[in-house]
Amino acid sequence: MRTLIIPLAVSLFLLASAAAPLALAESEIEKDVRDAARDLDKGIEHDGKETRKELSHDGHELSKEGDHLDKERHKEDKLLDKEEKKLF
């Protein structure tokens, strides 16, 4: 029986010794994954803010262009009204 217990104890000790660095490596990997996920979230958030700014700017420019076109159309309508009055 003794011949089985000593090798078993040594095997368990070696197994425990080998498992400690693996657990440490696993926690390092988990930390790296969390850090990478956090960095990715920050990048996505930053890109989203930039996209919203660009879309807002584009919308503002389109609105200004639309206002300008409305003014031009209004001028053309006035000219057409004058031409119609001349004809009648």
N, C-alpha and C positions, 0 to 999 in steps of 0.2 A: 504494500500500500504506500509505503514511504517513497518507493521508487516512482510512483505516479504523482504524488503530491508535489515534490520538489520541481520536476519539469513543468508541471501545471502552473505552479506559482511563478516560476521564471517566465513562462509563456505569457501569463497574465500581466506580469510586470512589463515585459517588452511590448506587449500590445498596448498597455496604458501609456507607455513612454512614446510610442509611435502615434497614438491618437491625439496627444496634446498638441503637437505642431500642426496636425491636420485641422484640429478645431480652431487653432489660431489662424491658419491660412483661410479657413472657411469664413471666419469673422472678418478678415481683411477683404475677402472677396465680396462679402455682403456690404461692407462699408464702401468699397469701390463702386458697387452697383448702385447703392443709395446716392452717392455723390454724383455719379453719371446721370441718374434719373433727375436729380435736383438741377444739375446743369442743363439738361435737356428741357426741363420745365421752364427754367429761366429763359432759355433761348427761344422757346416757343412763345412765351409771354412777350418777350422783346419784339419778335417778328410780328406778333399780332398787333402790338401797339404801333409799329411802323406801318403795317398794312392799313390800319384804321386811319392813321395820319394821312397816308397817301390817298386813300379813298375819300377822306373828308376834303382834302385839297382838290382832288379831281372833281368832286361834286360841286365845290364852290366855283371852280373854273367853268364847269358846264352851266351852272346857274347864271353866271355873269354873261356867258355866251348866249344863253337863252334870252336874257333880258335885252341884250343888244339886238338879237333877231326880232324880238317883239317890237322894239322901237323902230327898226327898219320897216317891218310890216305895217306898223301904224302910219309911218310916213307915206308908204306906198298906197295905203287905203285912202289917205287924205288926197293924194294926187289923183287917184281914180275918181273920188267923189267930185273933185273940181272938174275933171274931164267930162264926167257924166252931166254935170250942171251946164257945161258949155254946149253939149250936144242937145239938151232939151231946153 
